[in-house]
Amino acid sequence: MAKQDDRSDNVAKLKQMIENTQQNISETKDYLQEHGNEISNKERSDLENKNARRENSLDSFSSEVEDELQ
C-alpha cells in the first residue's frame, strides 16, 4: 500500500529552504567580496550565475508558501 501524502509540514520545509538559500547567497557574496580578486573571471561568473539562480528559487519558494497557505 502506498504512503499517504502528508503535506502538513510543507510550509515549514519551504521556509527552511528559503532560509538556507538566503544564507548561501549571503555566504557567496561575502566570499566574492573577500576573495574576488584571487579567483578567475570564470569562477566569479559561475558564482554570480549560481546566486542569480538561487534568487529565482527564492521567488518560487515564496510562491509555493503562498499556495500552501491558501
CHARMM internal coordinates of N, CA and C (Angstrom, degrees):
IC EDIT
DIST 1 N 1 CA 1.4474
DIST 1 CA 1 C 1.5331
ANGL 1 N 1 CA 1 C 108.94
DIST 1 C 2 N 1.3056
ANGL 1 CA 1 C 2 N 116.57
DIHE 1 N 1 CA 1 C 2 N 138.64
DIST 2 N 2 CA 1.4606
ANGL 1 C 2 N 2 CA 122.04
DIHE 1 CA 1 C 2 N 2 CA -178.65
DIST 2 CA 2 C 1.5213
ANGL 2 N 2 CA 2 C 111.11
DIHE 1 C 2 N 2 CA 2 C -73.73
DIST 2 C 3 N 1.3177
ANGL 2 CA 2 C 3 N 114.36
DIHE 2 N 2 CA 2 C 3 N 151.03
DIST 3 N 3 CA 1.4632
ANGL 2 C 3 N 3 CA 119.33
DIHE 2 CA 2 C 3 N 3 CA 176.62
DIST 3 CA 3 C 1.5159
ANGL 3 N 3 CA 3 C 110.42
DIHE 2 C 3 N 3 CA 3 C -67.60
DIST 3 C 4 N 1.3168
ANGL 3 CA 3 C 4 N 115.50
DIHE 3 N 3 CA 3 C 4 N 148.31
DIST 4 N 4 CA 1.4544
ANGL 3 C 4 N 4 CA 119.37
DIHE 3 CA 3 C 4 N 4 CA 174.75
DIST 4 CA 4 C 1.5222
ANGL 4 N 4 CA 4 C 109.09
DIHE 3 C 4 N 4 CA 4 C -71.01
DIST 4 C 5 N 1.3201
ANGL 4 CA 4 C 5 N 115.89
DIHE 4 N 4 CA 4 C 5 N 148.77
DIST 5 N 5 CA 1.4616
ANGL 4 C 5 N 5 CA 121.43
DIHE 4 CA 4 C 5 N 5 CA -179.85
DIST 5 CA 5 C 1.5230
ANGL 5 N 5 CA 5 C 108.92
DIHE 4 C 5 N 5 CA 5 C -85.76
DIST 5 C 6 N 1.3281
ANGL 5 CA 5 C 6 N 116.81
DIHE 5 N 5 CA 5 C 6 N 97.05
DIST 6 N 6 CA 1.4616
ANGL 5 C 6 N 6 CA 122.40
DIHE 5 CA 5 C 6 N 6 CA -178.40
DIST 6 CA 6 C 1.5234
ANGL 6 N 6 CA 6 C 109.38
DIHE 5 C 6 N 6 CA 6 C -98.01
DIST 6 C 7 N 1.3022
ANGL 6 CA 6 C 7 N 115.92
DIHE 6 N 6 CA 6 C 7 N 107.53
DIST 7 N 7 CA 1.4598
ANGL 6 C 7 N 7 CA 121.48
DIHE 6 CA 6 C 7 N 7 CA -178.68
DIST 7 CA 7 C 1.5239
ANGL 7 N 7 CA 7 C 112.19
DIHE 6 C 7 N 7 CA 7 C -107.85
DIST 7 C 8 N 1.3018
ANGL 7 CA 7 C 8 N 116.75
DIHE 7 N 7 CA 7 C 8 N 16.96
DIST 8 N 8 CA 1.4561
ANGL 7 C 8 N 8 CA 120.22
DIHE 7 CA 7 C 8 N 8 CA -174.27
DIST 8 CA 8 C 1.5246
ANGL 8 N 8 CA 8 C 113.07
DIHE 7 C 8 N 8 CA 8 C -65.06
DIST 8 C 9 N 1.3208
ANGL 8 CA 8 C 9 N 117.43
DIHE 8 N 8 CA 8 C 9 N -22.91
DIST 9 N 9 CA 1.4606
ANGL 8 C 9 N 9 CA 119.27
DIHE 8 CA 8 C 9 N 9 CA -178.88
DIST 9 CA 9 C 1.5318
ANGL 9 N 9 CA 9 C 113.16
DIHE 8 C 9 N 9 CA 9 C -108.59
DIST 9 C 10 N 1.3263
ANGL 9 CA 9 C 10 N 117.24
DIHE 9 N 9 CA 9 C 10 N 15.51
DIST 10 N 10 CA 1.4662
ANGL 9 C 10 N 10 CA 120.38
DIHE 9 CA 9 C 10 N 10 CA -179.25
DIST 10 CA 10 C 1.5232
ANGL 10 N 10 CA 10 C 112.75
DIHE 9 C 10 N 10 CA 10 C -59.00
DIST 10 C 11 N 1.3190
ANGL 10 CA 10 C 11 N 117.68
DIHE 10 N 10 CA 10 C 11 N -43.61
DIST 11 N 11 CA 1.4596
ANGL 10 C 11 N 11 CA 120.85
DIHE 10 CA 10 C 11 N 11 CA -177.57
DIST 11 CA 11 C 1.5278
ANGL 11 N 11 CA 11 C 109.92
DIHE 10 C 11 N 11 CA 11 C -62.23
DIST 11 C 12 N 1.3085
ANGL 11 CA 11 C 12 N 116.88
DIHE 11 N 11 CA 11 C 12 N -43.68
DIST 12 N 12 CA 1.4700
ANGL 11 C 12 N 12 CA 120.42
DIHE 11 CA 11 C 12 N 12 CA 179.39
DIST 12 CA 12 C 1.5225
ANGL 12 N 12 CA 12 C 110.72
DIHE 11 C 12 N 12 CA 12 C -63.22
DIST 12 C 13 N 1.3240
ANGL 12 CA 12 C 13 N 116.53
DIHE 12 N 12 CA 12 C 13 N -42.49
DIST 13 N 13 CA 1.4672
ANGL 12 C 13 N 13 CA 120.27
DIHE 12 CA 12 C 13 N 13 CA 178.61
DIST 13 CA 13 C 1.5235
ANGL 13 N 13 CA 13 C 110.88
DIHE 12 C 13 N 13 CA 13 C -64.35
DIST 13 C 14 N 1.3205
ANGL 13 CA 13 C 14 N 117.45
DIHE 13 N 13 CA 13 C 14 N -43.13
DIST 14 N 14 CA 1.4589
ANGL 13 C 14 N 14 CA 121.00
DIHE 13 CA 13 C 14 N 14 CA 179.23
DIST 14 CA 14 C 1.5280
ANGL 14 N 14 CA 14 C 111.36
DIHE 13 C 14 N 14 CA 14 C -63.83
DIST 14 C 15 N 1.3248
ANGL 14 CA 14 C 15 N 116.51
DIHE 14 N 14 CA 14 C 15 N -40.76
DIST 15 N 15 CA 1.4673
ANGL 14 C 15 N 15 CA 119.67
DIHE 14 CA 14 C 15 N 15 CA 178.47
DIST 15 CA 15 C 1.5219
ANGL 15 N 15 CA 15 C 110.93
DIHE 14 C 15 N 15 CA 15 C -64.29
DIST 15 C 16 N 1.3226
ANGL 15 CA 15 C 16 N 117.23
DIHE 15 N 15 CA 15 C 16 N -36.96
DIST 16 N 16 CA 1.4696
ANGL 15 C 16 N 16 CA 120.77
DIHE 15 CA 15 C 16 N 16 CA 176.61
DIST 16 CA 16 C 1.5289
ANGL 16 N 16 CA 16 C 110.19
DIHE 15 C 16 N 16 CA 16 C -66.43
DIST 16 C 17 N 1.3189
ANGL 16 CA 16 C 17 N 116.96
DIHE 16 N 16 CA 16 C 17 N -39.88
DIST 17 N 17 CA 1.4572
ANGL 16 C 17 N 17 CA 120.99
DIHE 16 CA 16 C 17 N 17 CA 177.68
DIST 17 CA 17 C 1.5314
ANGL 17 N 17 CA 17 C 110.47
DIHE 16 C 17 N 17 CA 17 C -63.25
DIST 17 C 18 N 1.3213
ANGL 17 CA 17 C 18 N 116.71
DIHE 17 N 17 CA 17 C 18 N -40.44
DIST 18 N 18 CA 1.4606
ANGL 17 C 18 N 18 CA 121.00
DIHE 17 CA 17 C 18 N 18 CA 177.68
DIST 18 CA 18 C 1.5300
ANGL 18 N 18 CA 18 C 110.17
DIHE 17 C 18 N 18 CA 18 C -61.62
DIST 18 C 19 N 1.3192
ANGL 18 CA 18 C 19 N 115.48
DIHE 18 N 18 CA 18 C 19 N -46.98
DIST 19 N 19 CA 1.4674
ANGL 18 C 19 N 19 CA 120.43
DIHE 18 CA 18 C 19 N 19 CA -179.56
DIST 19 CA 19 C 1.5321
ANGL 19 N 19 CA 19 C 111.16
DIHE 18 C 19 N 19 CA 19 C -61.24
DIST 19 C 20 N 1.3255
ANGL 19 CA 19 C 20 N 116.85
DIHE 19 N 19 CA 19 C 20 N -44.92
DIST 20 N 20 CA 1.4641
ANGL 19 C 20 N 20 CA 121.01
DIHE 19 CA 19 C 20 N 20 CA 179.27
DIST 20 CA 20 C 1.5291
ANGL 20 N 20 CA 20 C 111.35
DIHE 19 C 20 N 20 CA 20 C -63.06
DIST 20 C 21 N 1.3137
ANGL 20 CA 20 C 21 N 116.72
DIHE 20 N 20 CA 20 C 21 N -42.20
DIST 21 N 21 CA 1.4552
ANGL 20 C 21 N 21 CA 120.89
DIHE 20 CA 20 C 21 N 21 CA -179.66
DIST 21 CA 21 C 1.5251
ANGL 21 N 21 CA 21 C 110.68
DIHE 20 C 21 N 21 CA 21 C -65.71
DIST 21 C 22 N 1.3260
ANGL 21 CA 21 C 22 N 117.30
DIHE 21 N 21 CA 21 C 22 N -42.35
DIST 22 N 22 CA 1.4599
ANGL 21 C 22 N 22 CA 120.37
DIHE 21 CA 21 C 22 N 22 CA 177.42
DIST 22 CA 22 C 1.5273
ANGL 22 N 22 CA 22 C 110.90
DIHE 21 C 22 N 22 CA 22 C -61.39
DIST 22 C 23 N 1.3136
ANGL 22 CA 22 C 23 N 116.42
DIHE 22 N 22 CA 22 C 23 N -39.44
DIST 23 N 23 CA 1.4603
ANGL 22 C 23 N 23 CA 120.57
DIHE 22 CA 22 C 23 N 23 CA 178.46
DIST 23 CA 23 C 1.5318
ANGL 23 N 23 CA 23 C 110.45
DIHE 22 C 23 N 23 CA 23 C -64.84
DIST 23 C 24 N 1.3230
ANGL 23 CA 23 C 24 N 117.17
DIHE 23 N 23 CA 23 C 24 N -42.65
DIST 24 N 24 CA 1.4632
ANGL 23 C 24 N 24 CA 120.68
DIHE 23 CA 23 C 24 N 24 CA 178.43
DIST 24 CA 24 C 1.5234
ANGL 24 N 24 CA 24 C 111.52
DIHE 23 C 24 N 24 CA 24 C -62.49
DIST 24 C 25 N 1.3179
ANGL 24 CA 24 C 25 N 116.67
DIHE 24 N 24 CA 24 C 25 N -40.35
DIST 25 N 25 CA 1.4601
ANGL 24 C 25 N 25 CA 120.85
DIHE 24 CA 24 C 25 N 25 CA 177.81
DIST 25 CA 25 C 1.5238
ANGL 25 N 25 CA 25 C 109.88
DIHE 24 C 25 N 25 CA 25 C -61.89
DIST 25 C 26 N 1.2999
ANGL 25 CA 25 C 26 N 115.96
DIHE 25 N 25 CA 25 C 26 N -46.79
DIST 26 N 26 CA 1.4603
ANGL 25 C 26 N 26 CA 121.33
DIHE 25 CA 25 C 26 N 26 CA -179.08
DIST 26 CA 26 C 1.5287
ANGL 26 N 26 CA 26 C 111.62
DIHE 25 C 26 N 26 CA 26 C -62.48
DIST 26 C 27 N 1.3183
ANGL 26 CA 26 C 27 N 116.05
DIHE 26 N 26 CA 26 C 27 N -44.74
DIST 27 N 27 CA 1.4579
ANGL 26 C 27 N 27 CA 120.05
DIHE 26 CA 26 C 27 N 27 CA -179.95
DIST 27 CA 27 C 1.5277
ANGL 27 N 27 CA 27 C 111.29
DIHE 26 C 27 N 27 CA 27 C -63.81
DIST 27 C 28 N 1.3216
ANGL 27 CA 27 C 28 N 117.16
DIHE 27 N 27 CA 27 C 28 N -38.81
DIST 28 N 28 CA 1.4591
ANGL 27 C 28 N 28 CA 120.54
DIHE 27 CA 27 C 28 N 28 CA 178.84
DIST 28 CA 28 C 1.5235
ANGL 28 N 28 CA 28 C 110.59
DIHE 27 C 28 N 28 CA 28 C -66.79
DIST 28 C 29 N 1.3224
ANGL 28 CA 28 C 29 N 117.15
DIHE 28 N 28 CA 28 C 29 N -41.88
DIST 29 N 29 CA 1.4701
ANGL 28 C 29 N 29 CA 120.42
DIHE 28 CA 28 C 29 N 29 CA 177.40
DIST 29 CA 29 C 1.5259
ANGL 29 N 29 CA 29 C 110.44
DIHE 28 C 29 N 29 CA 29 C -62.06
DIST 29 C 30 N 1.3157
ANGL 29 CA 29 C 30 N 117.18
DIHE 29 N 29 CA 29 C 30 N -43.58
DIST 30 N 30 CA 1.4646
ANGL 29 C 30 N 30 CA 121.18
DIHE 29 CA 29 C 30 N 30 CA 177.68
DIST 30 CA 30 C 1.5257
ANGL 30 N 30 CA 30 C 110.85
DIHE 29 C 30 N 30 CA 30 C -60.79
DIST 30 C 31 N 1.3356
ANGL 30 CA 30 C 31 N 116.07
DIHE 30 N 30 CA 30 C 31 N -44.55
DIST 31 N 31 CA 1.4640
ANGL 30 C 31 N 31 CA 120.92
DIHE 30 CA 30 C 31 N 31 CA 179.43
DIST 31 CA 31 C 1.5211
ANGL 31 N 31 CA 31 C 110.40
DIHE 30 C 31 N 31 CA 31 C -60.10
DIST 31 C 32 N 1.3322
ANGL 31 CA 31 C 32 N 116.44
DIHE 31 N 31 CA 31 C 32 N -45.95
DIST 32 N 32 CA 1.4622
ANGL 31 C 32 N 32 CA 120.08
DIHE 31 CA 31 C 32 N 32 CA -179.40
DIST 32 CA 32 C 1.5271
ANGL 32 N 32 CA 32 C 111.26
DIHE 31 C 32 N 32 CA 32 C -63.92
DIST 32 C 33 N 1.3058
ANGL 32 CA 32 C 33 N 116.11
DIHE 32 N 32 CA 32 C 33 N -37.86
DIST 33 N 33 CA 1.4597
ANGL 32 C 33 N 33 CA 119.81
DIHE 32 CA 32 C 33 N 33 CA -179.99
DIST 33 CA 33 C 1.5351
ANGL 33 N 33 CA 33 C 110.67
DIHE 32 C 33 N 33 CA 33 C -67.22
DIST 33 C 34 N 1.3141
ANGL 33 CA 33 C 34 N 116.99
DIHE 33 N 33 CA 33 C 34 N -39.92
DIST 34 N 34 CA 1.4633
ANGL 33 C 34 N 34 CA 120.92
DIHE 33 CA 33 C 34 N 34 CA -177.34
DIST 34 CA 34 C 1.5228
ANGL 34 N 34 CA 34 C 113.52
DIHE 33 C 34 N 34 CA 34 C -81.51
DIST 34 C 35 N 1.3310
ANGL 34 CA 34 C 35 N 117.32
DIHE 34 N 34 CA 34 C 35 N -34.47
DIST 35 N 35 CA 1.4627
ANGL 34 C 35 N 35 CA 121.02
DIHE 34 CA 34 C 35 N 35 CA -172.13
DIST 35 CA 35 C 1.5260
ANGL 35 N 35 CA 35 C 113.31
DIHE 34 C 35 N 35 CA 35 C -123.42
DIST 35 C 36 N 1.3038
ANGL 35 CA 35 C 36 N 117.63
DIHE 35 N 35 CA 35 C 36 N 10.12
DIST 36 N 36 CA 1.4560
ANGL 35 C 36 N 36 CA 121.39
DIHE 35 CA 35 C 36 N 36 CA -175.90
DIST 36 CA 36 C 1.5153
ANGL 36 N 36 CA 36 C 113.82
DIHE 35 C 36 N 36 CA 36 C -57.87
DIST 36 C 37 N 1.3192
ANGL 36 CA 36 C 37 N 116.56
DIHE 36 N 36 CA 36 C 37 N -32.16
DIST 37 N 37 CA 1.4661
ANGL 36 C 37 N 37 CA 119.09
DIHE 36 CA 36 C 37 N 37 CA -179.23
DIST 37 CA 37 C 1.5293
ANGL 37 N 37 CA 37 C 112.13
DIHE 36 C 37 N 37 CA 37 C -82.90
DIST 37 C 38 N 1.3213
ANGL 37 CA 37 C 38 N 117.39
DIHE 37 N 37 CA 37 C 38 N -4.76
DIST 38 N 38 CA 1.4629
ANGL 37 C 38 N 38 CA 121.91
DIHE 37 CA 37 C 38 N 38 CA -178.63
DIST 38 CA 38 C 1.5252
ANGL 38 N 38 CA 38 C 112.68
DIHE 37 C 38 N 38 CA 38 C -102.45
DIST 38 C 39 N 1.3213
ANGL 38 CA 38 C 39 N 117.59
DIHE 38 N 38 CA 38 C 39 N -7.75
DIST 39 N 39 CA 1.4639
ANGL 38 C 39 N 39 CA 120.58
DIHE 38 CA 38 C 39 N 39 CA -176.44
DIST 39 CA 39 C 1.5224
ANGL 39 N 39 CA 39 C 109.89
DIHE 38 C 39 N 39 CA 39 C -110.78
DIST 39 C 40 N 1.3168
ANGL 39 CA 39 C 40 N 115.65
DIHE 39 N 39 CA 39 C 40 N 162.78
DIST 40 N 40 CA 1.4628
ANGL 39 C 40 N 40 CA 120.65
DIHE 39 CA 39 C 40 N 40 CA -179.59
DIST 40 CA 40 C 1.5322
ANGL 40 N 40 CA 40 C 110.28
DIHE 39 C 40 N 40 CA 40 C -71.46
DIST 40 C 41 N 1.3135
ANGL 40 CA 40 C 41 N 114.81
DIHE 40 N 40 CA 40 C 41 N 160.21
DIST 41 N 41 CA 1.4674
ANGL 40 C 41 N 41 CA 120.05
DIHE 40 CA 40 C 41 N 41 CA 177.07
DIST 41 CA 41 C 1.5305
ANGL 41 N 41 CA 41 C 110.66
DIHE 40 C 41 N 41 CA 41 C -61.33
DIST 41 C 42 N 1.3305
ANGL 41 CA 41 C 42 N 116.49
DIHE 41 N 41 CA 41 C 42 N -35.93
DIST 42 N 42 CA 1.4631
ANGL 41 C 42 N 42 CA 120.03
DIHE 41 CA 41 C 42 N 42 CA 179.61
DIST 42 CA 42 C 1.5270
ANGL 42 N 42 CA 42 C 110.60
DIHE 41 C 42 N 42 CA 42 C -65.19
DIST 42 C 43 N 1.3410
ANGL 42 CA 42 C 43 N 116.44
DIHE 42 N 42 CA 42 C 43 N -44.99
DIST 43 N 43 CA 1.4641
ANGL 42 C 43 N 43 CA 119.29
DIHE 42 CA 42 C 43 N 43 CA 179.78
DIST 43 CA 43 C 1.5251
ANGL 43 N 43 CA 43 C 110.30
DIHE 42 C 43 N 43 CA 43 C -63.30
DIST 43 C 44 N 1.3315
ANGL 43 CA 43 C 44 N 116.89
DIHE 43 N 43 CA 43 C 44 N -41.78
DIST 44 N 44 CA 1.4670
ANGL 43 C 44 N 44 CA 120.96
DIHE 43 CA 43 C 44 N 44 CA 177.82
DIST 44 CA 44 C 1.5312
ANGL 44 N 44 CA 44 C 109.72
DIHE 43 C 44 N 44 CA 44 C -59.97
DIST 44 C 45 N 1.3117
ANGL 44 CA 44 C 45 N 115.68
DIHE 44 N 44 CA 44 C 45 N -47.13
DIST 45 N 45 CA 1.4628
ANGL 44 C 45 N 45 CA 120.69
DIHE 44 CA 44 C 45 N 45 CA -179.80
DIST 45 CA 45 C 1.5300
ANGL 45 N 45 CA 45 C 111.23
DIHE 44 C 45 N 45 CA 45 C -62.56
DIST 45 C 46 N 1.3293
ANGL 45 CA 45 C 46 N 116.54
DIHE 45 N 45 CA 45 C 46 N -42.45
DIST 46 N 46 CA 1.4705
ANGL 45 C 46 N 46 CA 120.72
DIHE 45 CA 45 C 46 N 46 CA 178.87
DIST 46 CA 46 C 1.5284
ANGL 46 N 46 CA 46 C 110.66
DIHE 45 C 46 N 46 CA 46 C -60.00
DIST 46 C 47 N 1.3372
ANGL 46 CA 46 C 47 N 116.66
DIHE 46 N 46 CA 46 C 47 N -44.49
DIST 47 N 47 CA 1.4680
ANGL 46 C 47 N 47 CA 120.56
DIHE 46 CA 46 C 47 N 47 CA -179.51
DIST 47 CA 47 C 1.5345
ANGL 47 N 47 CA 47 C 111.20
DIHE 46 C 47 N 47 CA 47 C -67.14
DIST 47 C 48 N 1.3144
ANGL 47 CA 47 C 48 N 117.32
DIHE 47 N 47 CA 47 C 48 N -39.57
DIST 48 N 48 CA 1.4633
ANGL 47 C 48 N 48 CA 120.42
DIHE 47 CA 47 C 48 N 48 CA 178.23
DIST 48 CA 48 C 1.5215
ANGL 48 N 48 CA 48 C 110.77
DIHE 47 C 48 N 48 CA 48 C -65.29
DIST 48 C 49 N 1.3363
ANGL 48 CA 48 C 49 N 116.43
DIHE 48 N 48 CA 48 C 49 N -40.41
DIST 49 N 49 CA 1.4685
ANGL 48 C 49 N 49 CA 120.32
DIHE 48 CA 48 C 49 N 49 CA 177.83
DIST 49 CA 49 C 1.5256
ANGL 49 N 49 CA 49 C 111.13
DIHE 48 C 49 N 49 CA 49 C -66.39
DIST 49 C 50 N 1.3266
ANGL 49 CA 49 C 50 N 116.15
DIHE 49 N 49 CA 49 C 50 N -37.72
DIST 50 N 50 CA 1.4706
ANGL 49 C 50 N 50 CA 120.06
DIHE 49 CA 49 C 50 N 50 CA 178.34
DIST 50 CA 50 C 1.5270
ANGL 50 N 50 CA 50 C 109.80
DIHE 49 C 50 N 50 CA 50 C -63.35
DIST 50 C 51 N 1.3252
ANGL 50 CA 50 C 51 N 117.15
DIHE 50 N 50 CA 50 C 51 N -41.74
DIST 51 N 51 CA 1.4630
ANGL 50 C 51 N 51 CA 119.70
DIHE 50 CA 50 C 51 N 51 CA 178.15
DIST 51 CA 51 C 1.5265
ANGL 51 N 51 CA 51 C 111.03
DIHE 50 C 51 N 51 CA 51 C -65.17
DIST 51 C 52 N 1.3186
ANGL 51 CA 51 C 52 N 117.34
DIHE 51 N 51 CA 51 C 52 N -36.04
DIST 52 N 52 CA 1.4725
ANGL 51 C 52 N 52 CA 120.22
DIHE 51 CA 51 C 52 N 52 CA 177.39
DIST 52 CA 52 C 1.5291
ANGL 52 N 52 CA 52 C 109.85
DIHE 51 C 52 N 52 CA 52 C -62.40
DIST 52 C 53 N 1.3227
ANGL 52 CA 52 C 53 N 116.68
DIHE 52 N 52 CA 52 C 53 N -42.00
DIST 53 N 53 CA 1.4665
ANGL 52 C 53 N 53 CA 120.00
DIHE 52 CA 52 C 53 N 53 CA 177.36
DIST 53 CA 53 C 1.5253
ANGL 53 N 53 CA 53 C 110.75
DIHE 52 C 53 N 53 CA 53 C -65.06
DIST 53 C 54 N 1.3182
ANGL 53 CA 53 C 54 N 116.27
DIHE 53 N 53 CA 53 C 54 N -37.73
DIST 54 N 54 CA 1.4666
ANGL 53 C 54 N 54 CA 120.00
DIHE 53 CA 53 C 54 N 54 CA 177.40
DIST 54 CA 54 C 1.5304
ANGL 54 N 54 CA 54 C 110.65
DIHE 53 C 54 N 54 CA 54 C -63.29
DIST 54 C 55 N 1.3322
ANGL 54 CA 54 C 55 N 116.89
DIHE 54 N 54 CA 54 C 55 N -41.04
DIST 55 N 55 CA 1.4722
ANGL 54 C 55 N 55 CA 120.60
DIHE 54 CA 54 C 55 N 55 CA 177.95
DIST 55 CA 55 C 1.5212
ANGL 55 N 55 CA 55 C 110.18
DIHE 54 C 55 N 55 CA 55 C -60.07
DIST 55 C 56 N 1.3343
ANGL 55 CA 55 C 56 N 116.82
DIHE 55 N 55 CA 55 C 56 N -42.03
DIST 56 N 56 CA 1.4696
ANGL 55 C 56 N 56 CA 120.56
DIHE 55 CA 55 C 56 N 56 CA 177.35
DIST 56 CA 56 C 1.5258
ANGL 56 N 56 CA 56 C 110.80
DIHE 55 C 56 N 56 CA 56 C -63.09
DIST 56 C 57 N 1.3197
ANGL 56 CA 56 C 57 N 116.56
DIHE 56 N 56 CA 56 C 57 N -38.33
DIST 57 N 57 CA 1.4633
ANGL 56 C 57 N 57 CA 120.65
DIHE 56 CA 56 C 57 N 57 CA 178.54
DIST 57 CA 57 C 1.5250
ANGL 57 N 57 CA 57 C 110.51
DIHE 56 C 57 N 57 CA 57 C -63.64
DIST 57 C 58 N 1.3310
ANGL 57 CA 57 C 58 N 116.69
DIHE 57 N 57 CA 57 C 58 N -38.96
DIST 58 N 58 CA 1.4678
ANGL 57 C 58 N 58 CA 119.60
DIHE 57 CA 57 C 58 N 58 CA 178.88
DIST 58 CA 58 C 1.5230
ANGL 58 N 58 CA 58 C 110.68
DIHE 57 C 58 N 58 CA 58 C -59.06
DIST 58 C 59 N 1.3280
ANGL 58 CA 58 C 59 N 116.50
DIHE 58 N 58 CA 58 C 59 N -41.35
DIST 59 N 59 CA 1.4658
ANGL 58 C 59 N 59 CA 119.94
DIHE 58 CA 58 C 59 N 59 CA 178.29
DIST 59 CA 59 C 1.5329
ANGL 59 N 59 CA 59 C 110.35
DIHE 58 C 59 N 59 CA 59 C -61.65
DIST 59 C 60 N 1.3190
ANGL 59 CA 59 C 60 N 116.02
DIHE 59 N 59 CA 59 C 60 N -42.81
DIST 60 N 60 CA 1.4679
ANGL 59 C 60 N 60 CA 120.63
DIHE 59 CA 59 C 60 N 60 CA 179.74
DIST 60 CA 60 C 1.5257
ANGL 60 N 60 CA 60 C 111.42
DIHE 59 C 60 N 60 CA 60 C -65.28
DIST 60 C 61 N 1.3319
ANGL 60 CA 60 C 61 N 115.99
DIHE 60 N 60 CA 60 C 61 N -44.05
DIST 61 N 61 CA 1.4698
ANGL 60 C 61 N 61 CA 119.72
DIHE 60 CA 60 C 61 N 61 CA 179.01
DIST 61 CA 61 C 1.5278
ANGL 61 N 61 CA 61 C 110.51
DIHE 60 C 61 N 61 CA 61 C -60.92
DIST 61 C 62 N 1.3207
ANGL 61 CA 61 C 62 N 116.77
DIHE 61 N 61 CA 61 C 62 N -43.15
DIST 62 N 62 CA 1.4674
ANGL 61 C 62 N 62 CA 120.71
DIHE 61 CA 61 C 62 N 62 CA -179.79
DIST 62 CA 62 C 1.5222
ANGL 62 N 62 CA 62 C 111.03
DIHE 61 C 62 N 62 CA 62 C -62.67
DIST 62 C 63 N 1.3223
ANGL 62 CA 62 C 63 N 116.52
DIHE 62 N 62 CA 62 C 63 N -40.74
DIST 63 N 63 CA 1.4658
ANGL 62 C 63 N 63 CA 120.34
DIHE 62 CA 62 C 63 N 63 CA 177.66
DIST 63 CA 63 C 1.5296
ANGL 63 N 63 CA 63 C 110.76
DIHE 62 C 63 N 63 CA 63 C -63.59
DIST 63 C 64 N 1.3191
ANGL 63 CA 63 C 64 N 115.98
DIHE 63 N 63 CA 63 C 64 N -40.23
DIST 64 N 64 CA 1.4654
ANGL 63 C 64 N 64 CA 120.03
DIHE 63 CA 63 C 64 N 64 CA 178.87
DIST 64 CA 64 C 1.5276
ANGL 64 N 64 CA 64 C 111.38
DIHE 63 C 64 N 64 CA 64 C -64.41
DIST 64 C 65 N 1.3319
ANGL 64 CA 64 C 65 N 117.15
DIHE 64 N 64 CA 64 C 65 N -39.24
DIST 65 N 65 CA 1.4638
ANGL 64 C 65 N 65 CA 120.88
DIHE 64 CA 64 C 65 N 65 CA 178.04
DIST 65 CA 65 C 1.5249
ANGL 65 N 65 CA 65 C 108.45
DIHE 64 C 65 N 65 CA 65 C -61.47
DIST 65 C 66 N 1.3295
ANGL 65 CA 65 C 66 N 117.37
DIHE 65 N 65 CA 65 C 66 N -46.05
DIST 66 N 66 CA 1.4601
ANGL 65 C 66 N 66 CA 121.01
DIHE 65 CA 65 C 66 N 66 CA 179.36
DIST 66 CA 66 C 1.5212
ANGL 66 N 66 CA 66 C 110.77
DIHE 65 C 66 N 66 CA 66 C -58.65
DIST 66 C 67 N 1.3382
ANGL 66 CA 66 C 67 N 116.28
DIHE 66 N 66 CA 66 C 67 N -44.43
DIST 67 N 67 CA 1.4674
ANGL 66 C 67 N 67 CA 120.71
DIHE 66 CA 66 C 67 N 67 CA 179.37
DIST 67 CA 67 C 1.5293
ANGL 67 N 67 CA 67 C 111.47
DIHE 66 C 67 N 67 CA 67 C -62.20
DIST 67 C 68 N 1.3137
ANGL 67 CA 67 C 68 N 117.21
DIHE 67 N 67 CA 67 C 68 N -41.54
DIST 68 N 68 CA 1.4639
ANGL 67 C 68 N 68 CA 120.88
DIHE 67 CA 67 C 68 N 68 CA -179.22
DIST 68 CA 68 C 1.5276
ANGL 68 N 68 CA 68 C 111.96
DIHE 67 C 68 N 68 CA 68 C -67.30
DIST 68 C 69 N 1.3199
ANGL 68 CA 68 C 69 N 116.93
DIHE 68 N 68 CA 68 C 69 N -30.80
DIST 69 N 69 CA 1.4557
ANGL 68 C 69 N 69 CA 120.54
DIHE 68 CA 68 C 69 N 69 CA -177.77
DIST 69 CA 69 C 1.5297
ANGL 69 N 69 CA 69 C 112.68
DIHE 68 C 69 N 69 CA 69 C -79.57
DIST 69 C 70 N 1.3034
ANGL 69 CA 69 C 70 N 117.47
DIHE 69 N 69 CA 69 C 70 N -12.27
DIST 70 N 70 CA 1.4750
ANGL 69 C 70 N 70 CA 120.11
DIHE 69 CA 69 C 70 N 70 CA -179.48
DIST 70 CA 70 C 1.4994
ANGL 70 N 70 CA 70 C 111.78
DIHE 69 C 70 N 70 CA 70 C -84.56
END
COOR INIT
IC SEED 1 N 1 CA 1 C
IC BUILD
